[in-house]
Amino acid sequence: MSQHNAESLQEVSMKIILGAGDARVDIQAALKDVETFKFEEAEAKLAKAKKHISAAHSAQTETIQEEARGEAVPYSTLFTHAQDHLMTVMSEWNIARNLLKISKVFDQRIKKLESE
């Protein structure tokens, strides 16, 4: 992108926000699947969410690396918001992934108890 201006930074910010938002939708859908013991579907949705997160993170990282190389990147409240939004969604993804693991373990234990 090289030599950011306000308009290009706004575009990057929106890519980050949209990617994080798409990931959040997938994460919420995955959690609904966990509630109903549809673990494979949940895993697929979390994998899809991770792709959205990775794309958003790449857009953010590119901008940060440009600034680290000494290129001028103007301050942007929108970019700051986008970074915050992405960080929050990344945390949600990690929590959802752990909840899926825990739920699978509980489900296996319950099935074992039911078969005894």
PLY file of the C-alpha trace (Angstrom):
ply
format ascii 1.0
element vertex 116
property float x
property float y
property float z
element edge 115
property int vertex1
property int vertex2
end_header
0.00 0.00 0.00
2.98 2.23 0.64
2.62 5.79 1.89
-0.75 5.54 3.52
-3.21 8.31 3.18
-6.44 8.64 5.11
-8.47 6.99 2.33
-6.24 3.90 2.00
-6.12 3.51 5.79
-9.90 3.68 5.84
-10.03 0.86 3.27
-7.67 -1.30 5.33
-9.69 -0.55 8.46
-12.89 -1.65 6.77
-11.24 -4.88 5.53
-10.23 -5.63 9.11
-13.67 -4.81 10.52
-15.51 -6.81 7.87
-13.21 -9.81 8.22
-13.53 -9.76 11.99
-17.30 -9.36 11.69
-17.57 -12.32 9.32
-15.47 -14.35 11.75
-17.75 -13.38 14.64
-20.80 -14.62 12.70
-19.07 -17.96 12.10
-18.00 -18.21 15.75
-21.54 -17.60 16.98
-22.86 -20.24 14.57
-20.20 -22.67 15.79
-21.24 -22.10 19.39
-24.86 -22.88 18.45
-23.59 -26.15 16.98
-21.70 -26.91 20.20
-24.95 -26.39 22.14
-26.59 -29.11 20.04
-23.57 -31.46 20.04
-22.85 -30.94 16.33
-19.12 -30.93 16.87
-17.97 -31.51 13.28
-20.10 -28.62 12.06
-18.72 -26.43 14.84
-15.16 -27.32 13.86
-15.86 -26.42 10.24
-17.33 -23.07 11.23
-14.39 -22.29 13.49
-12.02 -23.14 10.63
-13.95 -20.74 8.39
-13.79 -18.08 11.10
-10.02 -18.58 11.36
-9.67 -17.84 7.63
-11.54 -14.55 8.07
-9.38 -13.70 11.09
-6.19 -14.49 9.19
-7.19 -12.25 6.28
-8.06 -9.39 8.62
-4.86 -9.89 10.59
-2.80 -9.81 7.39
-4.30 -6.44 6.44
-3.48 -5.09 9.90
0.03 -6.52 9.92
0.86 -5.04 6.53
0.00 -1.57 7.80
1.96 -1.99 11.02
5.01 -3.27 9.13
4.88 -0.28 6.78
4.94 2.07 9.74
7.81 0.08 11.30
9.76 0.58 8.05
9.38 4.33 8.51
6.53 4.92 6.09
4.07 7.57 7.17
0.81 6.13 8.51
-1.59 8.77 9.82
-3.41 8.22 13.11
-6.89 6.87 12.55
-9.59 6.26 15.14
-11.21 3.87 12.66
-7.99 1.83 12.34
-7.67 1.71 16.13
-11.28 0.52 16.36
-10.61 -2.11 13.68
-7.62 -3.43 15.61
-9.66 -3.57 18.82
-12.50 -5.36 17.03
-10.11 -7.92 15.56
-8.41 -8.55 18.90
-11.78 -9.15 20.55
-12.88 -11.58 17.85
-9.56 -13.43 18.11
-10.24 -13.89 21.82
-13.77 -15.10 21.08
-12.34 -17.63 18.61
-9.91 -18.95 21.21
-12.65 -19.27 23.82
-15.01 -20.98 21.36
-12.28 -23.42 20.35
-11.68 -24.29 24.02
-15.40 -24.64 24.71
-15.63 -27.04 21.79
-12.80 -29.16 23.21
-14.35 -29.20 26.68
-17.79 -30.05 25.29
-16.38 -32.96 23.29
-14.71 -34.37 26.41
-17.94 -34.06 28.43
-19.93 -35.65 25.63
-17.53 -38.61 25.52
-17.76 -39.04 29.29
-21.55 -38.93 29.23
-21.70 -41.48 26.42
-19.34 -43.75 28.36
-21.50 -43.48 31.48
-24.65 -44.20 29.46
-23.11 -47.36 27.98
-22.11 -48.78 31.38
0 1
1 2
2 3
3 4
4 5
5 6
6 7
7 8
8 9
9 10
10 11
11 12
12 13
13 14
14 15
15 16
16 17
17 18
18 19
19 20
20 21
21 22
22 23
23 24
24 25
25 26
26 27
27 28
28 29
29 30
30 31
31 32
32 33
33 34
34 35
35 36
36 37
37 38
38 39
39 40
40 41
41 42
42 43
43 44
44 45
45 46
46 47
47 48
48 49
49 50
50 51
51 52
52 53
53 54
54 55
55 56
56 57
57 58
58 59
59 60
60 61
61 62
62 63
63 64
64 65
65 66
66 67
67 68
68 69
69 70
70 71
71 72
72 73
73 74
74 75
75 76
76 77
77 78
78 79
79 80
80 81
81 82
82 83
83 84
84 85
85 86
86 87
87 88
88 89
89 90
90 91
91 92
92 93
93 94
94 95
95 96
96 97
97 98
98 99
99 100
100 101
101 102
102 103
103 104
104 105
105 106
106 107
107 108
108 109
109 110
110 111
111 112
112 113
113 114
114 115
